[in-house]
Amino acid sequence: MIRIARPDDAAAAHDIYTPSVLHGVETFENELPGVDAMRERIVTRLRQYPWLVWEEDGRVLAYAYASRFRERAAYDWIAETSIYVHADARRRGIARRLYGVLLDVMKLQGINQAVGVITLPGESSVAMHDAMGFTPAGVWRSSGYKLGQWWDVGVWQKELQPPENPPRPVTPFPALAETQAFRERLTR
C-alpha cells in the first residue's frame, strides 16, 4: 500500500537509505544522517511537498518524495524528486508505481515540472526515468566526488502539465492530503 510518510517511518527510511550513503552514489551524502535527522527531513518536507512510502505487511520497503528545486520564488512550480527502494524489494515494479503516484500528486498540487537528478551512469535510474516519461535535460560534469572518484550527474525533466499564465499558487501538500482526489491516487 502507498501512504503518506509519518515521523515514525524515519528508522525504516534510514535503513533503506544507508547503503546509498555508505556504498553507493545514488546520493552524494557521505555520512549517515541518523534517524532523528531523517525524521526531521520527513516532517519538514511534508509541510509543502509529498513524502510517500510503500508498505507491505507493516514494513516500509520504499519511499519517494518531492523537494524544492531552487530557493527563488520563480521556481515554485518545479520540484526535484527522489526515490529509494530497499534491496529486498527491487525489480518488483514498486519504484515505478510509487514514483507514478508521487508525480500524480505533484500535478494535483499545481507543480508543472519534475526534475530527477541521477549520478551517471545510473542505468536503472535512467531506465526508470525514461520509462516514466522524463527526458534528459543536461549533464553536470564531474560534479560530485565520492568513493574515490568524480561523478557526472544527469538531469532528467518531465512536464507534469502545461504552465498557466499567470500561474496559480502551488497547493501545500497538507491541504491536498485531505482531498478525495489525493485519496484516489493512493488506491490506484
C-alpha positions in Angstrom: 0.0 0.0 0.0 1.1 3.6 -0.7 0.6 6.1 2.1 1.9 9.4 3.5 5.1 9.0 5.4 4.9 9.5 9.2 7.6 10.6 11.6 7.8 7.1 12.9 8.9 5.9 9.4 12.3 7.5 10.0 14.1 4.4 11.1 12.8 2.4 8.1 13.7 5.2 5.7 17.1 5.5 7.3 17.7 1.7 6.8 16.7 2.0 3.2 19.0 5.0 2.7 22.0 3.6 4.5 23.5 1.5 1.6 23.3 4.5 -0.7 25.2 6.7 1.7 27.9 4.2 2.7 28.4 2.2 -0.5 26.6 3.9 -3.4 26.4 7.1 -5.4 22.7 7.5 -5.5 23.2 10.3 -3.0 26.3 12.4 -2.5 25.8 12.4 1.2 28.9 10.8 2.8 27.8 10.4 6.4 24.7 8.8 7.7 22.2 11.4 8.8 20.8 9.4 11.7 17.2 8.5 12.5 16.4 11.8 14.2 17.7 13.8 11.1 15.6 11.5 8.8 12.6 12.2 11.0 13.2 15.9 10.7 13.5 15.6 6.9 10.2 13.8 6.7 8.4 16.4 8.9 10.0 19.4 7.1 9.3 18.2 3.6 5.7 17.3 4.4 5.0 20.9 5.2 5.0 21.7 1.4 5.7 18.5 -0.6 4.6 14.9 -0.6 6.7 12.2 1.0 5.1 8.8 0.3 6.0 5.3 1.4 5.3 1.8 0.0 4.4 -0.5 2.9 3.8 -4.3 2.9 2.8 -6.3 6.0 3.7 -3.4 8.2 7.2 -2.9 6.6 8.3 0.1 4.7 10.0 -1.0 1.5 10.4 2.2 -0.4 9.9 5.9 -0.1 9.7 8.8 -2.6 9.4 12.5 -2.0 9.5 15.9 -3.7 11.5 18.8 -2.6 12.1 22.4 -3.5 14.3 22.7 -6.7 15.7 26.2 -6.0 15.1 28.9 -3.4 13.8 31.7 -5.7 10.0 32.1 -5.8 10.1 31.9 -9.6 10.9 28.1 -9.2 7.8 27.4 -7.1 6.3 25.3 -10.0 9.2 22.8 -10.4 10.3 20.3 -7.8 13.1 17.7 -7.5 12.1 14.1 -7.0 13.8 11.3 -5.1 13.1 7.6 -4.6 14.8 4.9 -2.6 13.9 1.2 -2.6 15.0 -1.5 -0.1 17.3 -4.0 -1.8 14.8 -6.8 -0.9 12.0 -5.0 -2.9 13.8 -4.2 -6.2 12.7 -5.5 -9.6 9.0 -5.8 -8.5 7.7 -2.6 -10.1 7.4 -0.8 -6.7 9.6 2.1 -7.8 7.5 2.9 -10.9 4.2 2.6 -9.1 5.3 4.7 -6.1 7.0 7.3 -8.4 3.9 7.5 -10.6 1.7 8.3 -7.6 4.3 10.9 -6.4 4.2 12.6 -9.9 0.4 12.5 -9.9 0.2 14.1 -6.5 2.7 16.8 -7.6 0.5 17.6 -10.5 -2.5 17.9 -8.2 -0.6 20.4 -6.2 -0.1 22.5 -9.3 3.6 21.7 -9.9 4.3 21.8 -13.6 7.7 20.1 -13.8 9.5 17.3 -12.0 13.3 17.0 -12.1 15.2 13.8 -11.4 18.9 14.2 -10.7 20.9 11.0 -11.4 24.5 10.1 -10.7 25.8 8.6 -14.0 25.9 6.1 -15.4 23.0 5.1 -13.1 21.5 2.6 -15.6 18.5 1.6 -13.6 17.6 5.1 -12.6 18.0 6.3 -16.1 15.8 3.5 -17.4 13.1 4.2 -14.8 13.0 7.9 -15.6 12.9 7.3 -19.3 10.0 4.8 -18.8 8.2 7.4 -16.7 8.3 10.0 -19.5 11.3 12.1 -18.3 13.7 13.4 -20.9 17.4 14.2 -20.5 17.9 17.9 -19.8 21.7 18.1 -19.3 24.8 16.8 -17.5 26.8 18.4 -14.8 30.3 17.1 -15.5 32.5 15.8 -12.6 30.2 17.5 -10.1 30.4 15.1 -7.2 33.3 13.4 -5.5 32.5 10.2 -3.7 34.1 6.7 -3.2 37.4 7.9 -4.5 36.3 9.4 -7.9 34.5 12.2 -9.6 31.0 11.5 -10.9 28.9 13.2 -13.6 25.3 14.0 -12.7 22.5 13.8 -15.3 19.3 15.9 -15.0 16.0 14.5 -16.3 12.9 16.6 -16.6 9.2 15.8 -17.0 6.4 18.3 -17.7 3.6 17.3 -15.5 1.2 19.8 -17.0 1.4 22.9 -19.2 2.1 26.0 -17.1 -0.7 28.5 -16.6 -0.1 32.2 -17.3 -0.4 33.6 -14.7 0.1 30.6 -12.5 -2.0 29.8 -9.5 -0.1 29.2 -6.3 1.1 25.6 -5.6 -1.2 23.9 -3.1 0.8 22.9 0.0 0.8 19.2 0.5 -1.1 19.2 3.8 -4.1 20.9 2.2 -4.1 18.4 -0.7 -3.7 15.4 1.6 -7.2 15.9 2.9 -8.9 15.8 -0.5 -10.7 13.0 -2.3 -8.5 13.5 -5.4 -5.4 12.6 -3.3 -7.0 9.6 -1.7 -8.0 8.3 -5.2 -4.3 8.5 -6.3 -3.3 6.3 -3.4 -5.7 3.5 -4.2 -4.7 3.0 -7.8 
